């Protein structure tokens, strides 16, 4: 009876979730409804999957609209029609210049329904109908004779559940139109009556026109849609060679060929593992999946791209032999069943990381090499704070009031009516889809055309993208290829190139010689002493402290630490327990015997995702399939699903039946629930550890070159300033950009680092390009006049270069250079310089004798780089000199100290009762780290006040050889007045 139903995937229009729409239909005794969201098929697959639970026959289609203006509705007769509708819709979604036409293209396996007002002067085709809304019934008798009654159907739109939902719809429309609610045109709104009615009520409304009821039922009866959600057969590209047997023989051949590269003398365990994995891969239908990944990475290697295969895929020896991953699963005893097992219903996936500079080329290769390819969407939902801002504007609240509501520091009962409405409706729309984005790296390669499953849109990324997310893709049996990017690989790749250029006399680095790195004493020292700034995954303050506490100096220890640091393990309290058991063998006896037997390597503590499967299987007596469902459910994506809740109950039932104490079972479940969604698969941690070792090797032997690569790849956990400081700590001389030496990126010559032009704020990329092209073509610049003569540049742009002292080779004070530049360059030039036969002679003006100090340079650097290149302690207004240093703190355990520190980073967290507390990281005068803890009362009384040097007083605490200061008081020290605007410039020795 309903041929035009919307969910909240009709973005900023509908208000009903697919599940709620089905529940409403069931509650109103409906047997069939059509889902026709506006210009999207995002909800279609979920709608079909859920429909059987509500005894509803699903029909799929699309409501084609220009804005809020309905042009026509298309319903799919069958799967073929659905695919054709998706292709048709995608033509408009791929080209925003195209408008939805007034009349639909003929699609054989579809029905078209036009709104009643289109009846005039249009002859309906065989598959086309007119939709009659209740308000149109009085006009039926005036209908032209050309439109026969069998062409009329009921058109009662469903967009909302009730009056509140209609009000929400109006707010969403106002947000979409970026207008005040009071100014929202009626043409941009639905009708308040667009709510679901019972079948009997609908029949009563159309009682005088029984043929409309009959026509509508017949129309819906002629529509059938069917998708298989059983996961029996993957729906990815079925074969790599177009022949399944040939695929398997190729996979087998490539696997055994890989033995020579990976193992010098493979033992029986290796061959047994290969045989087992190949058998399971074949049974589960994942042969082509491995081969496609192999092909992608073969291309990557041919282009010299660095990559890391991680995730649970690292648990596979076949993946290791195909060079998809670099982790030896036999050495680490990785659990293949975490990746694929005969009972696992959901598809596996490899996470392949590339350098951020290479990822787009890999994506383009995939789209060219494989057909039926698309990126995966993500649903960006309304977040509470963002909703408050949007709705605040819709209601016309001033910014100051909106800010108060956003912060959340208010008493709801004391708010005015409009502010209360903002809060109420912000909570209501929280979680609604807002707009479609692109998954971080998910790509689908399907056997069937992508449009068989849904329409695609064309975001700025330049590749067709589905309108459904990865969860829906998995539901339908499409498993994604994760092509991700990270800057850590860019750092490694660039560092190797810089070393090769800076040290041509040295042997080329084999960055993949991980076995050698594992035994390297310098790397062991860096790890054990947490001197890993700039190194992938091991540089953050939390990781730095964990490494100190564990005294990690080996690969397996780092693998464990990479997962222990994850928030869930800490939340469960098991991070501390792991540290205690790691350091104290006696403490390991406290572990439950069953858990210690399951996880001897981690002393009975759950550290990896596999541990969830093992504990659920061996402790909770769940099957492997149930255990994997439990592990997946903990990720949050499936937590509310009935199948997960059943498995959770089964865990408790099995434990009770086997006589395990209820308190123990509850504690084990608490640990599982608190960290399983955050912990890494062991293979994932091992992959991260491999990359950490590669960066640690470069840091250990080529620290300056590695820091330059870090700077050129967007840094890491910390700001650019800290990586410059770290380079200095290793003997580098850091220079501001130089007009004759610097490039867009930072370079190093010997031990001298020249910062790149790209670090200068407001220096335009076009200016940088002109400088570099001219210098490359005609050599270095000989003077300011020579530069002005050769490079067309505005006074604003050259001022930036002069202020940063890029013309210091002239030996002329930069204040004088600024005068000269202003006299010789017009404020606004209308055209590029014209090359003439004779050189232009500039008039030499007599400029005042001006001086600039090192302090002025520091403030210019602060303005243009964001930080000074001098020691920041030199900028204090009072040259107070506190003798306390970070290296002295171990001698003052449990004592009160005063120390000065330059703020590097702050981490905010909350206590169990929701109060804010902080962890601070500072540098002392020697450049060593000071770590601080700020508990709620102190954090409130002595807040951080931005960048600068702080005088800190606090108690020195030591835990597991890790030193912290529990802050008692803290205030930021004043720096000197900007000498550029002071009458009393100061001189200083830097």
N, C-alpha and C positions, 0 to 999 in steps of 0.2 A: 504493500500500500504506500510505502514511502520510497520515492525515487530521488530524493534530494536531501541527504543527511550530511551534516558537517561535524567534524571533531575539532579539537583545538589545534590540529595540524593545518586547518584553514587559518593560517597564521594571522594573529591580531584580528580575528573575526569570531571563530567558533570558541566554545567554552567547555566542551564535553570531551572527556578522554574516550578512546575507542572502547575500553572495557565498560565504562559507564553508559555509553550509547547502547551497547548490547544488553546491559542489565535493564535499562529503561525500556527497550523494545520487548524484552521478555516479560517484564512487569506489566506491560500494556497488551499482552496476549497477541503480539505480532509474530508472524512466522518467517517473514522475509523482509529485509530492508536493504536499500542500496546506499553504500558509502560513496559520496561524491564530494570530496573535499575540493576547495577552491584552488585550481591550478596546481594541484599536488596529489601525489599518490603515496605520500610518506606513511600513512596509517594502514594502507591496504593489506599488506601481508600480515600484520599483527591482527587486524580485524578478522581476516579469514581464519587465522590460527585459533583465535579465541571464540569464534562463533559457535562451534560445536558445544562448548561448555554452557551456552545459553539457549541451545536448541533453536538457533536462528540460521536460516539459509542466507548466506552473504551474496550480495551482488555488488560488483565494483564498477566505478565510473569516475568521471571528473566533471566538476562544475566549472565551465570555462567562463572567465570573467575578465573584464578590463576594469581594474580597481574593484569597486563594489558592484559595478554594473554587470548583471548576468546576461550573457549572450546566448548560451545554450548549455544543456547537460548532455553528456554522452555516457551511455551504459554499454558495458561489454557483454555480448551474447555468450562469450566463452573466453578461454585463455588466449586464443588467437586475436580476438577482438580487443582484449585488454592490452595485449602487446602493441597492436596497431594504434590504439588510443594513446598509449605512452609515447610512441614514436611521434605522433602528431603533436601532443602537448610539448614534447621536448624541442620541437622546432621553434616554438615561441620562447621557451625558457633559455635556449642557447643564444637567441638573438633578441636582445631587449628592444631593438628598434621595431620589431614586428608586433603588431597589435592583434589581439584575438578578433577574427572576422565576425561579422554579424550573422553569417550563416556557415554551417559546418561543412567541412570537406566530407565527401562520401567515403565511408569506411564500411566495407561489406559486413563484417561481423560485429556491428554495433547498432544501437538505437540512439536517436537524437531527439531530445525534447526541448522545444522552444518555449519561452514564457508566453503567456496568452496574448500579450500586447503585440507580438510579432505576426499575428494572424493576418493582418492586412497585406494585400498585394504580394503574397508569397505562396507558391504552390508547393505543398509538402511532398518530399520524395517518399519512396516506399518504406524506408526505415525511419521516417521522421514523424513526430507527434507534437501536439500542442498541450502544454501543461496548464491546467485550470486550477487556480487557487480559489479558496472559499470566497474571496472578495470578487472573483471574476464570474461567479455563478449568475448574477443578475444580468450580465452582458451576453450570456450564451445565446439567448434568443435572437440577438442582433448579428450573430455570426454569419458570415457569407456562406452561401450554399456550397461553395467549393470545398469547404472544410467539413467533411462528413464526421458523424459522431464517433465512428470507430477510430478516428485519429485523435480523439481527446482522452487525456489521462489526468489523474489527480496529481496536483503539484502542491503538496503542503511541505514547505521547507522546515527542516529541524536544525537549529543552530545552538540552542541553549536549553538548559533544564528548567529554569524557573525565572522569576522576576529578578532575583539577585544576579543570576547569570546574565540576564539581558542587560542589566546595569553595567556588569563587567564588560560585556560586549561593546557597549558604547564607550567605555573608558579605553578599551583596546583600539577601537576605531580612532579615537582622538589621538592616542599615542602614534598610531600609524600615519595619521594625517598631520601630526605635529601641530595640533591646534588646541585651543581651550575647549573644554567640554561644552560650554555654552555656545560656542561658535561652530560645532560639528554639524554639517549639513545633513538633512534627512536622507539625501541620496547616498550618503556614505554609511548608512545604518541599515540593519535588518529590521524586521517588524517584531514587536514584543510577542506576537502570537506564533513566532517560529519555534514552537515547542512541541514535543511529542504528545500525541493524543492516543487514546486506546483505539483499537480496531473498530469497536462498536460506535464510539463517538464519531470517528471519521466517516463511517458508513451512514450515520444519521445525518451528518452535514450534507452528504452527497446523495441522500435518499431519493431525491427527485430526478436524479440522473444515474440510474443503476448501470447504464452502459459504461460510464466513466470508471465505476468500481470494477466492472468486469474487464475493461480494457487494461487497467492498471495491473490487475492480478495476472492477466494473460501476458502482459509485457514482462513482468518480473519472473513469471513462470518460464519464459523463453530464455532466461539468462542463467547460466551455470558457470561457476568458477571453481577451480580445484588446484590446490598446491599440496605437495607432499612434504610434511614436516617431520617425517620419521627418521631422517638422517641415514637411511639405509645405504644410499648412494650419494657421494659428494656431488654437488652440482658445478664444481669448478671444471675448467677445461679437462675433459676426460682423458685425453691422450696427448703425448708430446710428439710422437712420430706418426699419429693417425692409426696406430695399431697397438693394442694393449700388450700383446705378447712381445712385440718388438720393444716396447717401452721397458718392460721388466728386464729383458736381456741387456738393454743398454744400461739400466740402473745397476744391474749386477756387475757388468763389465767395468763401469766407471768406479764402482766401490772397490773392487779388487785391484784395479790399477792404482788407486790411491794409497794402497799399503806401502808401496815403495817410497812415497813422499813422507808418510806419517810414521811408519815403524820400520826400523832397520831389521829387527828380528821379531816379527809378530809371534806371540805364543798361542796356545790352544784357546785361551780365554778370549782373545781377540777374534779368532775365527768363529768361535761359538756365538759370540755376541753379534757378529755380522749376520750369520745364518738366521738367528732369532729375529733380528730387526727386519731383515729383508722379507721374511715370511709374514710378519705382522703388517708391514707397509703394504704388501701385496694384498693381503686379506682385507684390509681396511680401504683399499682403493686410493692410496696416497702416492702411487708411483709417479704420476705426472707432476704432482706437487713438488716432489724432490727434484725432478728433472728440470722443471721450469726455474726453480731457485738456482740450480746448478748453472743453467744457461745465463741467467741474469748476472751471476757472479763471475762467470767466465768472461763475459763482456766487460765487467768492471775491472778485472785483472788486465785485460787487453788494453785498457785505457790508463792503467797505472793508478786506479783509484784505491784508496785505503777503505777497508770496511771491517765491521765486526758483526759476526752472527751471534746473537745472544738469545736470551729467553730459554724456555724449556727445550727448545730445539737443540741446545748444546748438550742435552742428555743423550743424543744419538750418535753412535759411532759411524753410521752411514753418512750423516751430515758432516762429521769430522773428516771422513775420507774423501768426500766430494768437495771439501774446502768451503763448505757453507759456514762452518764454525771453526774456531781454533782451539777448542777445549777438548782434551783427551778424556772421554767419559770412562774409559777403563781405569786410567790412573786415579781418577777422583771417585770411582765407584758410583757414577751418576745413574739415577733410577730412570730407565728408558720409559717405564710405564707412566711417569709424570707427563711425558710428551705424547705418546700414543700407547693405548692398550686396547685390547679387543672389546672391553666393556665401556670404553669412553665414547660417549655419544657426540660430544661437541668436536668440531674440527680443530686440528693443531694449527700453529702458525710459527713461522720463523720471524724474529725481529732482526732486520739487517740495518745496521747503522752505517751511514756514509758521511763523509765530510759534507758540511753545509754547502760547499762550493760545487760538489759533484752530484748531489741528489737529483736535481732537476733533469740532468742528462740521463740518469738511470731511468727516471720515470718516463721520459720521452722514448727511450729505447723499448721499454715494456709496451707502451701504447703502439709503437710501430711494429714490434715483433709478434705480438699476440692480439688476436681479434677479441671482440666482446669484452672490452676492458673499461673499467671506470674507477674513479676514486670513490671513497666512502664518505658520506656526510656525517656530521654530528649535529645533534639538536642543541643549539644554544638556548638555554631556558632563562626565564625571568628570575633573577636573583632579588632577594628582598630589598637590599639597599638601592640597587639600580631601579627597582620598581617604585620605591618611595620617591626617587628623583623624578622619574617619568610621570607618575601620577600627581606629584606635587605641582609640576608644570601644567598638567592638564586642568587641575583645579585652580590654577592661577596663584599659587602661594609664592610669596617672595623667597628669594634664594636663602636668606638668613634663616627663615623658618624651616625650609627644606633641609638645610644643613643640620639643624637641631634634631629633626626627625631621623635623618640618616645615621647620625651618631648613636641614636637610641637612648639618649639621656633625657627622658621625659616621663611624666606620669600620665598614662593614657586618659584617666578620668578627668584630668585638668586641661586636656587639649580642647580646642574649639571643634565645632562640628566637622569642618572641612578637613582638619588635620586628622581627626579620628577616622574619617572616611579613607584618607590616604593610607593610614596604617592598616585598616581592615581589609581594603581591597589589595594592598600590596601583599599581604599574607595569602589572600585568596588566589592571586595569579602566580604566586611563587611556584616554580616548577613547570609552568605552562611553556611550551615551545615558543621561542621568540623569533628566531631566524635560523636558517641553515648555515652551518659552517663546513669546513673540510676536516676530516680525520687527520691526525698528525702524520700518518704515513700509510694508511690502509688502502690497498688496491685490490680490486676484484678482477679475476680472469675467469670468465664463465664459459661453460659449454654452450649454453643457450645465449641468445642476445640479451644484453642487460635489460632491454625494454620488456622482456618477458616478465620481469619482476617489478618494474616500476619505471617512471620517467626519470630523466636526468636533467640537471641544470649545468650551466657553464660559468663557474666563478672566475675571478681574475687569474687564478692559477693557470687557466688555459686548457684544462682537461675536463671531459665529461665526468660529472659527479652524480652519484645516486641521490635519491631523496630519502633514503632510509639509512639507518646507522648500522654499526657492526653487530649489535645484538640481533637485529632483524635478519641481517645477512646470515648469521650463524643459524638462526631458527630455520631458514630455508635451505641450509646445507651449502652455503657459499662461504668458504674460509678465505680470509684475506691474506695478502702478501704485504708484510709490513716493511716499507722502504722509508726508513727514518733518517734524520740528519742530526748530527751533533758537532759542536765545535771542537770537542776533544780530539777527534780524528784529524780535523784540519790543523790543529796545533802540531800533532805528531808528524803529519805529512810535510808541513812547512818547515818544521825544525830540522828534519832530515835533509831537506833541500838547502837550508841555510848553512848547516854544518858542512855539507858537500862543497858549497861555494866558499865558505870562510876557512875551511881546512882542506884544500885540495890535496895536500900531501898525505892525508890520512886515508886508511882503508875504508871503503864504503860500508855504511852501517846496514847490517841485516836486522831490521826492526822486528822481524818475525822469529828471531832466535830466542824464544821464550825460555827454553830449557837453560840456556846460558844465563839469562837474566835472573832466574830463580836462585842461582847459586852466587850471584854477584855480591861481594861484600859491601860495596858502596851503597847498593840498593837496600841491603839489609840494614845498614846504618840509618839511612833516610827514613825507612819505615819505623824502626824501633824508636827513633827520636822524633818522629812526627815532623820531619823537615820536608814536607811534600807540597809546599805552596805552588800552585799552578798545575799540579798533577791530577789527572782525571779521577774523580770520585773520592780522593783521599785528602783533599786540602781544606775542607770546611772545618770550622772550630770544633764541631761535635765529633767529626771523624778524627781530627788531630788529637783530641783528648782520649777518644776510645783507643786509638793506636798506642798512646802512652800507657793507658791502663792495662792493656793486654800485652804490651811489649812485643807486638807482632814483628817478626823478622822473616817470615816464610810465607810461601804462596797459600798453603791451606789455611793458615791463620788469617790471611787477608781475605780469602774467599768467605770465611765465616763472618769476619768483621763487616764485610759489604752488606750482609743481610741483617746482622745484629743491629746495625745502626738504623735500620728502618723503623718508622714510628710505632708500628704495631708491637714489635718485640719490646721496646722500651715501655710502652703503655701496659703491657701484660706483666711487667716487673721481671721479665725473664732476661733482660739485658744485664741487669745487675747480678742476677743469679748465675748467668753464663760467665761473667767476669770472675765471680767468686770461685766457681768450679774450675775455671781455666787456670787461675793462679794458685789454687789450693786443692791438691789431690784428695785430701781428707774430706773436703766439702762434697765431692762427687758421690760419696756414700749416701748422701741425703736423697739422691734421686730414686724415684720409684723403680724397682727392679725391671718391670716390664718396659718402662720408658728408657731406662739405661740400656737395656738389651736392644731396643729398636733403634736408638740413636747414640751409640757409644762414642762416635767421633765428636759429638757436641755435648757429651756428659749428661744425656737424658733431657736436654733442653731443646724445645722446638725452635729451630733457627731458620729452616728453609720451608718452602711450600710443600716439598715432598714429605716433610715431617707430618704435615696435616693428614696426607693420604695414609702414611704408615701408621700413625696413631689411631686414625679412624678405622683402619683395616685390622690391625693387630690388637689394639687396646679396646676399640669399640665394636669389633667383630662385624664391621660393615663390609659389603662386597667391594671390589675395586671400583666398579661403576658407581656405587653409592658414595664411596670415599671421594672420588673425583668430583661428583656433584656437590658434595659438602665443601670441598676446597674451592670450587668455582662460586658457590653460593656466598662464600665469605667475601668475595670481591665486591659485593654490593649490587651487581647488575641483576642477580637473580634471587636476592635474599627474600623477596616477598613472594616468590613463586611457590605454589603449593607443593611441588615436587621436592624443593629444598626443605621446606618445613617438615615434610614426612620423614626425610632422611635424618633431620635433627632429632625428631622424636624416636626414630629407630635406634640412634646412637645411645640414647638414655635407656631405652627398653633393653637393649643388648647388654649394657653394662650392669643393669639391675639384675637381669637373668643370670649373669655370670658371677654375681655376688660381690661386685666391687662396691666399696663404701660410697654412699651418696655424696659425701663431702668431697672425696677425691675426684669423683666423676664431674661434679660441678666445677671444681677448680681446673681440671683439664679442659673442660668445655670453655671456661672463661678465657684460658690461655689461647685456645684455638680461635675463638671468636674475636679476641682483641687484636690479633696480629696477622691472621691468615690473609687478609685482604691487602696487606702491605709488604709482607715478607717476599723475598725473591725466591724463585726456583734456584736450586743449587747451581745448575748450569748457567743461569743468568748471572749469579754472583761470580762464578768462575770466569765468565766472559768479561765482565767488568774488571776483574782482577788482572786479566791478561792485558787489557788496555792500560790499567794503572801501572803495570810493570814496564810497558813500553815508554810511558811518559816519565816514569821514575828513572829509567836508564838514561834518557836524554837529559833529565834534570841533574843526574849524578855526574855525568861526564861533560855535558855542554850546557851549563846552566844559563849562560848569557844568551846563547842562540835560542834556547828553549823559551826563555822569557820574551824574546822578540816575537817568536811564533805565537806565544800566548797573547801578546798585545795585538797582533795582527788578526787574531781570530776571535776578537770580542771578549778577551779575558776569560774569566771563569766565575768562581763563586764571589770573588772580591772585585773591587774597583781597579781601574787602570793604574791608579796611583800606587797601590800596594805591589803590583807586579814590577813597576819601575823601581820601587824600594827594594824588592827582592833581587832584582838584577844588580843594584848597587851593592847589596850585601855579598854578592859573588864577584865583586871587583869591577863592575861595569862603570864606565863614565857615561852619563846620560846628558845629551845635548838637546836643546830646543831645535825645532825645525830650521834647516839651513837652506837658503835659496839655491846654493850650488851643489848640495850633497843629498838632501832629503828627497824622498819619493812620496807617493801617496801613502804607502804603508811604511812602517818603521823598518829601518835597516841597521845592520851592525857591521862595522869595519874594525877588525881586530877586537878590541874590548870597548870601543866607543859606539854607543847607540845614538842614532839620530832619529828623533821622533818624526813620524810621518805627517805630511800636511793634512791628512785626513783627521787628525786629532784636534785641529784648530776649529773652534766654534765659529760658525758663520762664514768660514772660508768656502766659497762655492766650488763644487766639483768641476765646473767649467773653467774656473780660474786655475785650478791645479793642473788640469789637462793642458791648458795653454802653456804653462810654465814648463812642464815636463817635455812636451813636444818640441818647443823652441830650444830647450837646453840640449835635447838629444840631436836636434838637427844642426844647430850652429854653435854648440859648445857652451861652456860656463859663462856666467854673466860677470862683466869686469867692473861694473859700477852701478850706482842707482840710475844714472842717465842711460847707461847701456841697457839696463833692464826695461826702463820706461820706453825706450826706443824700440825694443824688440817685442814686448808683450803688451797687448791692449788690455788695460786694467783700470777699474774705477778707483777713485780715491779711497772709498770705504774698504775695498779689498786689499789695496797696497798698505793701508794703515794697519791692518791685522798683521801682515808680514813684518812690517817695521817694528810694531810693538812687541812682537815675540822675538825680536832681534835676529830675524832671518838674514839681514844684510850685515851681520857683524864682520864679515870678511873685508868690508870697506874701511874698517877701523874708525868710522865716523860715529859719533854719539847718535843714538836713535832719535833723540829729540830734535837734533839738527836735521836728520833725514826726513822726519815728519814735516818740518817746515819746508824743506826742498820739494817734497812730494806734493804738498798743497799748492805750492807756487807753480809747479810744472804740469800738474794734471788738472784738467777742468773738472768741476763737480759732476757734471753730466756730459758724457761723450755720446754723440748721436750715431757714430759709425766707427767701424773698425779702422785701424791705421792703414793707410794706403802706402804700399812700398814705392819709394821714389829712388831716382838714380843717385841723388846726393843725400848724405846723412844729415838729419836735422840737428842743428846746433842749439842746445838749450842755453838760455841766458843764465849765467852764474850769479845768483843773488847773494849778497852779504847777509848771512844769518847771524843772529845773536849767538854768543858762545854759551852753549847749554850743556848741562851735565845730567846724567841719570844715574841713580844708585842701584846697587844690587837689590835693595828692598823694593824699589819701584819695579824692577824686573820681576820680582816675586809676585807683586800684585797684578802686573800685566799677565803673568802666567796663570794666576788664579782666575782672572777674567776670561782668558782665551783657551786654557786647557782644563780648568776646573780644579787645579791644584798647583802648588808652587814646586819648582824643581830644587829649591833649597830645603834645608832641614826646617820643618815647620816650627820647631821649638825656638828658632831664631826670631820668630815673629811675635813672641810674647811681649806685652807692654812692659812687664817687669822681668828682668833677666834672672828670675828666681831659679835656683839650681838645686833641685832635690837630688841627693846622692843615691836614693833608693833605686834599684834596678830589678828587673824581672829575675835575673840570675841570683839575686840575694834572697828572694822570697822563701826558698826551701829552708833557710836558716832561721826563719821567723814563724814557724808553724804555730798556730793557735795564738798568735800575738797580733796586736793592732799595728798597722803600718800606714804611712802616708807615702804616696807615690804619684808621679805625674804620667799621664798616658795620652797618646794621640789616637782619637777614636777611629777605628777601622770599620767595624760592623756591629749591629745590634740584632739580637733575635728576641722577638716577643713571644711569650707563651702564656698560658693561663693555669692557675692552680686548680685543684679539684673543686673548689668553691667558686670558680669563675673569675677570680681576681687576676689582674695583669701583673706579670713579673718578667724580668728581662735577663738575658745573658749578653755581656759586652765583651768585645775584643779590642784591645788597644795595643799600641807600640810604645815602648819606653824610649828613652833618649839614645839607647844603643841600637834600637831597631828590633828588639826582641819582644815577643808577645806577652801581654798581660791579659788574663782571663778573669772576668768578674761576674758575680751573681748579685742580682738586685731583687730582693723579695718585695712583695706588694707594698708594705708600709713605706719602705725606703724609696721604692720606685715612684710612688706618688709624691713623696716629699722632695726628692732630688731627681727630677726627670732629666732625660737626655735633651740637650738643647742644640742638636745638630752637630755638624762637623766641628772639630777643634780639639784643643788640649784641655784635659780635665785634671783637676787635683782630686785624687781619690784617697779616701781613708776607709780602711776596713780590716777585717780579721782574715788572716792567712789560713786557708784550709787545705788539707792534703788528703786525697783519697786515691788509693791505688797508684801512687807516685805522680798524680796529677795535681798541680797547684792552682787554686782559685782564690780570689779575694771576695769575701762576703762583704759587700759595700755597706758602710755605716753612714757615710756622707759623701757627696760628690758635687762639685760645681765647675763650670767651664771657666777657664782662665781667659782674661781679656788679651786681645792682640793689639798691636800698634795701630794708630790711625793710618789710613791709606796715604802714604807719602806723596802720591801723585796729586792729591788735593789738599796737601798740608803746606803751611808756610815754613815748616821746619823739617826739611828732608834729613833723614838720618843715614849715616854711613855704617856699613856693617861688613865684617869679614865673614865670608861664607866658606 
